């Protein structure tokens, strides 16, 4: 994440870590289906079905029924990919046009009732002074500003130009609530 403004911004917004292998991290988080995941946010640079920050290609070459269930795996509470997430899971992919990755992920990992969300546009990161939302304190109240990292949608598709920001998405809640930025891909398993 060092020296990568986008990854630093999403770390500030979402917390989390940068796993060495995203697939193995998801397997460990879910205990390979022993404790299915309810909510997960995956952030990074994307191109098509690839999450470039991790070098992972989730969804390609994977099958929902693998690893094949056996009696030993059932006793160990280890299941196939389709069991690694709950029936009502929400998996959000935050990055530049993540809809292709989200669709591939939903086909392999998500059951009926669960959904993967992928962005339909590029997201940029920036750093600057933004107003801090304060409760109204009478007619003389003034906005206070704080320097922080943020995500934004650019009008010019030029992420180095923070002045081209069409919309600043500076908090996790605003990024998550910006439904128009996401396409939904339901699980079908």
GULUMZA-620815 format. One record per residue (C-alpha): residue number from 1; residue in one letter; x, z, y negated. Coordinates in nm, 4 decimals. Each point is the difference from the previous one (the first is absolute). Example, Ala and Ser with C-alpha at 12.3 -4.5 7.8 and 13.67 -1.06 7.14 Angstrom:
! GULUMZA-620815
nr->1&rest->a&X->1.2300&Z->0.7800&Y->0.4500
nr->2&rest->s&X->0.1370&Z->-0.0660&Y->-0.3440
//
This chain:
! GULUMZA-620815
nr->1&rest->x&X->0.0000&Z->0.0000&Y->0.0000
nr->2&rest->x&X->0.2957&Z->0.0521&Y->-0.2280
nr->3&rest->x&X->0.0275&Z->-0.2736&Y->-0.2628
nr->4&rest->x&X->-0.3361&Z->-0.1491&Y->0.0973
nr->5&rest->x&X->-0.2449&Z->0.0704&Y->-0.2848
nr->6&rest->x&X->-0.3074&Z->-0.0968&Y->0.2030
nr->7&rest->x&X->0.0844&Z->0.2263&Y->0.2934
nr->8&rest->x&X->0.0901&Z->0.2833&Y->-0.2399
nr->9&rest->x&X->-0.3371&Z->-0.0408&Y->-0.1751
nr->10&rest->x&X->-0.2012&Z->0.0061&Y->0.3249
nr->11&rest->x&X->0.2027&Z->0.3003&Y->0.1195
nr->12&rest->x&X->-0.0955&Z->0.1791&Y->-0.3230
nr->13&rest->x&X->-0.3667&Z->-0.0919&Y->0.0486
nr->14&rest->x&X->-0.0372&Z->0.0556&Y->0.3738
nr->15&rest->x&X->0.2927&Z->0.2139&Y->0.1101
nr->16&rest->x&X->0.1148&Z->-0.0653&Y->0.3517
nr->17&rest->x&X->0.3226&Z->-0.1255&Y->0.1463
nr->18&rest->x&X->0.1702&Z->-0.3229&Y->0.0926
nr->19&rest->x&X->0.0068&Z->-0.0096&Y->0.3790
nr->20&rest->x&X->0.2757&Z->-0.1885&Y->0.1781
nr->21&rest->x&X->-0.2604&Z->-0.1707&Y->0.2197
nr->22&rest->x&X->-0.3611&Z->-0.0102&Y->-0.1187
nr->23&rest->x&X->-0.1453&Z->-0.0826&Y->0.3430
nr->24&rest->x&X->0.1780&Z->0.2975&Y->0.1574
nr->25&rest->x&X->-0.1095&Z->0.2231&Y->-0.2886
nr->26&rest->x&X->-0.3666&Z->-0.0923&Y->0.0530
nr->27&rest->x&X->0.0400&Z->0.0595&Y->0.3752
nr->28&rest->x&X->0.1486&Z->0.3444&Y->-0.0716
nr->29&rest->x&X->-0.2622&Z->0.0930&Y->-0.2635
nr->30&rest->x&X->-0.2822&Z->-0.0824&Y->0.2409
nr->31&rest->x&X->0.1810&Z->0.1438&Y->0.3022
nr->32&rest->x&X->-0.0688&Z->-0.3462&Y->0.1470
nr->33&rest->x&X->-0.3723&Z->0.0691&Y->-0.0189
nr->34&rest->x&X->0.0095&Z->0.3693&Y->0.0927
nr->35&rest->x&X->-0.0884&Z->0.0873&Y->-0.3608
nr->36&rest->x&X->-0.1472&Z->-0.3151&Y->-0.1589
nr->37&rest->x&X->0.0691&Z->-0.0565&Y->-0.3710
nr->38&rest->x&X->-0.2949&Z->0.0207&Y->-0.2451
nr->39&rest->x&X->0.1665&Z->-0.1143&Y->-0.3276
nr->40&rest->x&X->0.3251&Z->-0.1793&Y->-0.0628
nr->41&rest->x&X->0.1480&Z->-0.1725&Y->-0.3038
nr->42&rest->x&X->0.2842&Z->-0.2438&Y->0.0610
nr->43&rest->x&X->0.1928&Z->-0.1245&Y->-0.3026
nr->44&rest->x&X->0.2690&Z->-0.2595&Y->-0.0375
nr->45&rest->x&X->0.0963&Z->-0.3545&Y->-0.0795
nr->46&rest->x&X->-0.1925&Z->-0.2503&Y->0.2057
nr->47&rest->x&X->0.0132&Z->-0.3643&Y->0.0911
nr->48&rest->x&X->-0.2734&Z->-0.1268&Y->0.2281
nr->49&rest->x&X->-0.0121&Z->0.2268&Y->0.3033
nr->50&rest->x&X->0.3309&Z->0.1720&Y->-0.0793
nr->51&rest->x&X->0.0676&Z->0.3259&Y->-0.1759
nr->52&rest->x&X->0.3404&Z->-0.0893&Y->-0.1394
nr->53&rest->x&X->0.1038&Z->0.3498&Y->-0.1009
nr->54&rest->x&X->-0.0133&Z->0.1012&Y->0.3640
nr->55&rest->x&X->0.0798&Z->-0.3301&Y->0.1679
nr->56&rest->x&X->-0.3121&Z->0.0618&Y->0.2092
nr->57&rest->x&X->-0.2398&Z->-0.2660&Y->0.1196
nr->58&rest->x&X->-0.3011&Z->0.2091&Y->0.0869
nr->59&rest->x&X->-0.2728&Z->-0.1878&Y->0.1796
nr->60&rest->x&X->0.2021&Z->-0.2993&Y->0.1139
nr->61&rest->x&X->0.0773&Z->-0.0049&Y->0.3686
nr->62&rest->x&X->-0.1794&Z->0.3296&Y->0.0576
nr->63&rest->x&X->-0.3118&Z->0.0335&Y->0.2120
nr->64&rest->x&X->-0.2772&Z->0.2612&Y->-0.0461
nr->65&rest->x&X->0.0082&Z->0.0900&Y->0.3714
nr->66&rest->x&X->0.3764&Z->0.0637&Y->0.0131
nr->67&rest->x&X->0.1573&Z->0.2103&Y->0.1156
nr->68&rest->x&X->-0.2229&Z->-0.0436&Y->0.3046
nr->69&rest->x&X->-0.1877&Z->0.3199&Y->0.0870
nr->70&rest->x&X->0.1008&Z->0.1696&Y->0.3238
nr->71&rest->x&X->-0.1101&Z->0.3233&Y->0.1614
nr->72&rest->x&X->0.3306&Z->0.1599&Y->-0.1054
nr->73&rest->x&X->-0.0435&Z->-0.1098&Y->-0.3612
nr->74&rest->x&X->-0.3597&Z->0.1279&Y->0.0018
nr->75&rest->x&X->0.1181&Z->0.3423&Y->0.1216
nr->76&rest->x&X->0.2652&Z->-0.0006&Y->-0.2751
nr->77&rest->x&X->-0.2673&Z->-0.1038&Y->-0.2553
nr->78&rest->x&X->0.1914&Z->-0.3191&Y->-0.0808
nr->79&rest->x&X->-0.2130&Z->-0.3037&Y->-0.0701
nr->80&rest->x&X->0.0251&Z->-0.3640&Y->-0.0984
nr->81&rest->x&X->0.0298&Z->-0.1173&Y->-0.3630
nr->82&rest->x&X->-0.3783&Z->-0.0072&Y->-0.0451
nr->83&rest->x&X->-0.0077&Z->0.3779&Y->0.0544
nr->84&rest->x&X->0.2618&Z->0.0944&Y->-0.2586
nr->85&rest->x&X->-0.2603&Z->0.0171&Y->-0.2810
nr->86&rest->x&X->-0.3410&Z->0.1694&Y->-0.0167
nr->87&rest->x&X->-0.3278&Z->-0.1944&Y->0.0100
nr->88&rest->x&X->-0.0412&Z->0.0573&Y->-0.3754
nr->89&rest->x&X->0.3633&Z->-0.0406&Y->-0.1076
nr->90&rest->x&X->0.0975&Z->-0.1500&Y->-0.3352
nr->91&rest->x&X->0.3430&Z->-0.1636&Y->-0.0186
nr->92&rest->x&X->0.1002&Z->-0.1172&Y->-0.3481
nr->93&rest->x&X->0.2850&Z->-0.2450&Y->-0.0598
nr->94&rest->x&X->0.1383&Z->0.0252&Y->-0.3550
nr->95&rest->x&X->0.2311&Z->-0.2798&Y->-0.1085
nr->96&rest->x&X->-0.0099&Z->-0.3626&Y->-0.1066
nr->97&rest->x&X->-0.2863&Z->-0.1883&Y->0.1640
nr->98&rest->x&X->-0.0159&Z->0.2132&Y->0.3142
nr->99&rest->x&X->-0.3260&Z->-0.1475&Y->0.1311
nr->100&rest->x&X->0.1721&Z->-0.2074&Y->0.2722
nr->101&rest->x&X->0.1862&Z->0.3028&Y->0.1320
nr->102&rest->x&X->-0.3196&Z->0.2101&Y->-0.0111
nr->103&rest->x&X->-0.1941&Z->-0.2641&Y->0.1963
nr->104&rest->x&X->0.2686&Z->-0.0210&Y->0.2706
nr->105&rest->x&X->0.0193&Z->0.3786&Y->0.0190
nr->106&rest->x&X->-0.3796&Z->0.0356&Y->0.0389
nr->107&rest->x&X->-0.0035&Z->-0.2483&Y->0.2896
nr->108&rest->x&X->0.2451&Z->0.2091&Y->0.2014
nr->109&rest->x&X->-0.0445&Z->0.3625&Y->-0.1026
nr->110&rest->x&X->-0.3520&Z->0.0600&Y->-0.1300
nr->111&rest->x&X->-0.3208&Z->0.0677&Y->0.1863
nr->112&rest->x&X->-0.3530&Z->-0.0883&Y->-0.1094
nr->113&rest->x&X->-0.0839&Z->0.2196&Y->-0.3006
nr->114&rest->x&X->0.3579&Z->0.0223&Y->-0.1286
nr->115&rest->x&X->0.1299&Z->-0.2149&Y->-0.2854
nr->116&rest->x&X->0.3318&Z->-0.1315&Y->-0.1322
nr->117&rest->x&X->0.0221&Z->-0.0697&Y->-0.3732
nr->118&rest->x&X->0.2391&Z->-0.2617&Y->-0.1365
nr->119&rest->x&X->0.0649&Z->-0.0993&Y->-0.3596
nr->120&rest->x&X->-0.1106&Z->-0.3434&Y->-0.1185
nr->121&rest->x&X->0.2506&Z->-0.0212&Y->-0.2851
nr->122&rest->x&X->0.3568&Z->0.0970&Y->-0.0791
nr->123&rest->x&X->0.0685&Z->0.3525&Y->-0.1234
nr->124&rest->x&X->0.2891&Z->0.0731&Y->-0.2332
nr->125&rest->x&X->0.1726&Z->0.3227&Y->-0.0924
nr->126&rest->x&X->0.1169&Z->0.1245&Y->-0.3338
nr->127&rest->x&X->0.1160&Z->0.3074&Y->-0.1817
nr->128&rest->x&X->-0.1022&Z->0.1158&Y->-0.3440
nr->129&rest->x&X->-0.2017&Z->0.2415&Y->-0.2074
nr->130&rest->x&X->-0.3619&Z->0.0221&Y->0.1033
nr->131&rest->x&X->-0.2735&Z->0.2173&Y->-0.1454
nr->132&rest->x&X->-0.0695&Z->0.3184&Y->0.1924
nr->133&rest->x&X->-0.3714&Z->0.0549&Y->0.0512
nr->134&rest->x&X->-0.0973&Z->0.3307&Y->-0.1544
nr->135&rest->x&X->-0.3400&Z->0.1640&Y->-0.0231
nr->136&rest->x&X->-0.1634&Z->-0.0582&Y->-0.3393
nr->137&rest->x&X->0.1130&Z->0.2749&Y->-0.2371
nr->138&rest->x&X->-0.2030&Z->-0.0740&Y->-0.3109
nr->139&rest->x&X->0.0208&Z->-0.2694&Y->-0.2678
nr->140&rest->x&X->0.3664&Z->0.0653&Y->-0.0797
nr->141&rest->x&X->0.1288&Z->-0.0490&Y->0.3545
nr->142&rest->x&X->0.2723&Z->-0.2585&Y->0.0460
nr->143&rest->x&X->0.1162&Z->-0.1737&Y->0.3123
nr->144&rest->x&X->0.3282&Z->0.1235&Y->0.1424
nr->145&rest->x&X->0.2416&Z->-0.2393&Y->0.1607
nr->146&rest->x&X->0.2215&Z->0.0472&Y->0.3008
nr->147&rest->x&X->0.2731&Z->-0.2257&Y->0.1370
nr->148&rest->x&X->-0.0762&Z->-0.1029&Y->0.3584
nr->149&rest->x&X->0.0080&Z->-0.2817&Y->0.2516
nr->150&rest->x&X->-0.3157&Z->-0.1995&Y->0.0611
nr->151&rest->x&X->-0.1445&Z->-0.3057&Y->0.1709
nr->152&rest->x&X->-0.1665&Z->-0.2830&Y->-0.1871
nr->153&rest->x&X->-0.1629&Z->-0.3393&Y->0.0448
nr->154&rest->x&X->0.1768&Z->-0.2604&Y->-0.2120
nr->155&rest->x&X->-0.1785&Z->-0.2786&Y->-0.1874
nr->156&rest->x&X->0.3127&Z->-0.2150&Y->0.0077
nr->157&rest->x&X->0.1105&Z->0.0691&Y->0.3612
nr->158&rest->x&X->0.3266&Z->0.1190&Y->-0.1575
nr->159&rest->x&X->0.0687&Z->0.3537&Y->0.1192
nr->160&rest->x&X->0.2949&Z->0.0436&Y->-0.2360
nr->161&rest->x&X->-0.2382&Z->-0.0279&Y->-0.2987
nr->162&rest->x&X->-0.1893&Z->0.3303&Y->-0.0197
nr->163&rest->x&X->-0.1585&Z->-0.1332&Y->-0.3192
nr->164&rest->x&X->-0.1912&Z->-0.2515&Y->0.2139
nr->165&rest->x&X->-0.1857&Z->0.2796&Y->0.1777
nr->166&rest->x&X->-0.3621&Z->-0.1012&Y->0.0474
nr->167&rest->x&X->-0.0817&Z->0.3416&Y->0.1396
nr->168&rest->x&X->0.2113&Z->0.3113&Y->0.0484
nr->169&rest->x&X->-0.0654&Z->0.1824&Y->0.3255
nr->170&rest->x&X->0.1966&Z->0.3136&Y->-0.0698
nr->171&rest->x&X->-0.1470&Z->0.2465&Y->0.2464
nr->172&rest->x&X->-0.0629&Z->-0.0042&Y->0.3722
nr->173&rest->x&X->-0.3707&Z->0.0465&Y->-0.0672
nr->174&rest->x&X->-0.0183&Z->-0.3049&Y->-0.2286
nr->175&rest->x&X->0.1921&Z->-0.2186&Y->0.2445
nr->176&rest->x&X->-0.2190&Z->0.1154&Y->0.2888
nr->177&rest->x&X->-0.3232&Z->-0.0384&Y->-0.1979
nr->178&rest->x&X->0.0786&Z->-0.3513&Y->-0.1242
nr->179&rest->x&X->-0.2201&Z->-0.1641&Y->0.2654
nr->180&rest->x&X->0.0278&Z->-0.3406&Y->-0.1655
nr->181&rest->x&X->0.3712&Z->-0.0021&Y->0.0915
nr->182&rest->x&X->-0.0684&Z->0.0414&Y->0.3725
nr->183&rest->x&X->-0.1524&Z->-0.2093&Y->0.2744
nr->184&rest->x&X->-0.1432&Z->0.1901&Y->0.2968
nr->185&rest->x&X->0.0835&Z->-0.0889&Y->0.3592
nr->186&rest->x&X->-0.2150&Z->0.1862&Y->0.2527
nr->187&rest->x&X->0.1226&Z->0.0962&Y->0.3427
nr->188&rest->x&X->-0.1710&Z->-0.1934&Y->0.2785
nr->189&rest->x&X->0.1105&Z->0.1829&Y->0.3142
//
